[in-house]
Amino acid sequence: MTAMVETCDLLAFGAHPDDVEIGMGGTIAKYVRRGYRAVICDLTKAELSSNGTVDERQKEAAEAAHRLGVSERLNLELPDRGLYVEEEAIRRIVAVVRRYRPRLVFAPYWEDRHPDHGQCARLVEEAVFSAGIRRYGDGELGDAHRVRSVYYYMINAFCRPHFLVDISETAQDKLASLRAYESQFEKRPGSVDTPLTNNYIEMIESRERWFGQQIGAEYAEGFLAKTPIHLFDLFEGVR
């Protein structure tokens, strides 16, 4: 039986709630404002996080998605610190790709201090490839779908991006989405001291300001690609 189809333009995967917001919240908000449909899919509930509870984190994730204008947010409930390239995890991601049939898919940059982020990237790569194979899943995961492009956003990494997206108009939306995660980014009674509770949002804001400076904008977000980027016109978009 073919799964229900609810198409979107942009499908962003993260290992944990808040990954997508850290890496590309401004880009999501920008294109939602322009009428595109965006969906976020978290692979885990971040149940091993040092601060906050699972229920609290889920409420924060819903509020963050609302602040960005995201159409829907999913959670595959894979185990935190248990992300491995294995068939069951790939099948779950394939089902999401085939259900929403996005033009663009985003995943974390594959080099990051947190191993789950790199594993998320590898799982998404495998799933996007398998999602385009007609006979994969024996009809149980929906009809085959080929994604136009897969791009990678930065979480903790700071490297030379392959391209930058001007988010000057939506940088404050991005920061607002991060502030929704009070359990992660604010020091509260009983909180454990982590890199996230020590001016992490300010660090992200500085990173996006620096990226913006590279293209003459106030803020920008950086992305990487593993395949050549097709320029339809050599002069279109070049500044």
C-alpha positions in Angstrom: 0.0 0.0 0.0 1.4 3.4 -1.0 2.1 5.8 1.9 0.3 9.1 2.2 2.3 11.8 0.3 2.7 15.2 1.9 5.2 17.0 -0.3 7.7 19.6 0.9 10.4 21.7 -0.7 13.0 21.4 2.0 13.6 18.5 4.4 16.2 19.0 7.1 17.5 16.1 9.3 19.2 16.4 12.6 20.5 13.9 15.1 19.0 15.8 18.0 16.4 18.5 18.5 18.2 21.9 18.1 20.8 20.6 15.5 18.9 22.0 12.6 18.2 25.3 14.2 21.9 25.7 15.1 23.0 25.0 11.5 20.4 26.4 9.3 17.5 28.0 11.2 17.9 31.3 9.3 17.8 29.6 5.9 14.6 27.7 6.8 12.9 30.8 8.0 14.0 32.7 4.9 12.5 30.2 2.5 9.4 29.7 4.6 8.8 33.4 4.3 9.1 33.0 0.5 6.3 30.5 0.4 8.3 27.2 0.5 7.3 24.3 2.7 9.9 23.1 5.2 9.9 20.0 7.4 12.4 19.0 10.2 13.1 15.4 11.1 15.0 14.7 14.3 16.5 11.2 14.5 16.6 11.0 18.3 14.9 12.6 21.3 18.3 13.5 22.8 17.5 11.4 25.8 21.1 11.3 27.0 21.4 15.1 27.1 23.1 16.5 30.3 20.4 19.0 30.9 16.6 19.0 30.5 14.2 16.1 30.2 12.9 14.4 27.0 9.4 16.0 27.5 10.9 19.4 28.0 13.1 19.1 25.0 10.2 18.0 22.8 8.2 21.0 23.9 11.1 23.3 23.1 11.6 21.7 19.7 7.9 22.3 18.9 8.2 25.9 19.9 11.5 26.4 18.0 9.9 25.0 14.8 6.9 27.3 15.3 9.3 30.3 15.5 10.8 29.3 12.2 7.5 28.7 10.5 8.2 25.0 9.9 5.2 23.0 8.5 5.9 19.8 10.5 8.5 18.3 12.8 9.0 14.6 13.1 11.0 12.4 15.5 12.1 8.9 14.4 12.9 7.9 18.1 16.2 6.3 17.2 18.6 5.9 20.2 20.7 8.8 21.3 24.4 7.8 20.9 23.1 4.7 19.1 23.1 6.0 15.6 24.7 3.6 13.3 24.5 2.9 9.6 22.1 -0.1 9.8 19.1 -1.2 7.8 16.3 -0.3 10.2 17.5 3.2 10.7 17.9 3.7 6.9 14.4 2.3 6.2 12.9 4.8 8.7 14.6 7.7 7.0 13.7 6.4 3.5 10.1 6.3 4.5 10.3 10.0 5.5 12.0 11.0 2.3 9.4 9.2 0.2 6.5 10.6 2.2 7.5 14.2 1.9 9.3 14.0 -1.5 11.5 17.0 -1.0 13.5 18.8 -3.6 16.3 19.5 -1.2 17.6 17.5 1.8 19.9 18.8 4.5 22.0 17.0 7.1 24.8 17.9 9.5 28.3 18.4 8.2 30.0 14.9 8.4 32.9 16.2 10.5 31.9 17.3 14.0 33.0 16.8 17.5 29.8 14.9 18.3 29.8 11.5 16.6 26.0 11.4 16.3 26.2 14.4 13.9 28.5 12.6 11.5 26.5 9.4 11.8 23.3 11.3 11.0 25.0 12.6 7.8 26.0 9.1 6.8 22.5 7.7 7.5 20.8 10.4 5.4 23.2 9.8 2.5 22.4 6.1 2.5 18.7 6.7 2.8 18.5 9.4 0.1 20.3 7.0 -2.3 18.0 4.1 -1.4 14.9 6.3 -1.6 15.5 6.7 -5.3 15.7 2.9 -6.0 12.3 1.7 -7.2 12.5 -1.8 -5.7 14.0 -0.8 -2.4 11.5 -1.5 0.4 9.3 -3.8 -1.6 6.5 -1.2 -1.8 6.2 -0.9 2.0 8.0 2.5 2.3 6.2 4.4 -0.5 7.1 5.2 -4.1 10.7 5.9 -5.1 11.7 9.5 -5.0 15.0 11.1 -6.2 16.1 14.2 -4.2 17.6 16.9 -6.3 20.4 17.8 -4.0 21.8 17.0 -0.5 23.5 19.8 1.4 25.3 19.9 4.8 25.0 22.5 7.5 27.5 23.2 10.3 26.8 22.6 14.0 30.0 22.7 16.0 32.3 22.8 13.0 33.8 25.9 11.6 35.3 25.4 8.1 35.3 27.0 4.7 31.8 26.6 3.3 31.1 25.7 -0.3 28.3 28.3 -0.5 26.7 30.9 1.8 23.0 31.9 2.2 22.3 35.4 3.2 20.0 35.3 6.3 20.2 38.9 7.3 16.4 39.1 7.2 15.8 36.1 9.3 18.8 35.9 11.7 16.7 37.1 14.6 14.2 34.2 13.8 17.1 31.8 14.0 18.3 33.2 17.4 14.7 33.1 18.7 14.4 29.5 17.7 17.6 28.7 19.7 16.4 30.6 22.7 13.4 28.3 22.8 15.8 25.6 24.1 16.1 27.1 27.5 17.1 23.7 29.0 20.1 23.5 26.7 21.4 27.0 26.4 20.6 28.6 29.8 22.2 28.0 33.1 19.5 27.1 35.6 19.5 25.7 39.1 20.7 22.1 38.9 22.1 22.5 35.3 25.3 20.7 34.4 28.0 23.0 32.9 28.4 22.1 29.2 29.7 23.9 26.1 26.0 24.8 25.3 25.5 26.7 28.5 28.6 28.9 28.0 27.6 31.6 25.5 26.9 29.0 22.7 24.2 31.1 21.1 26.5 34.1 21.1 29.2 32.0 19.4 26.7 30.9 16.7 25.6 34.5 16.2 29.3 35.5 15.8 29.9 32.7 13.3 27.0 33.8 11.1 28.1 37.4 11.3 31.5 36.4 10.1 30.0 34.4 7.2 27.8 37.3 6.3 30.9 39.6 6.2 32.3 37.3 3.5 29.5 38.2 1.1 28.7 41.7 2.2 25.7 40.8 4.3 24.9 41.2 8.0 24.4 37.4 8.5 24.9 34.3 6.5 24.8 30.5 7.0 27.4 28.2 5.5 26.8 24.9 3.7 28.8 22.2 2.1 28.1 19.8 -0.8 29.7 16.6 -2.0 28.7 17.0 -5.6 29.3 20.0 -8.0 26.9 22.8 -7.7 25.1 23.6 -10.9 25.0 27.3 -11.8 22.2 27.9 -14.3 23.8 31.2 -15.3 27.3 32.2 -14.6 26.3 35.7 -13.7 23.0 35.0 -12.0 23.5 35.4 -8.2 27.2 36.3 -8.5 28.2 39.4 -6.5 
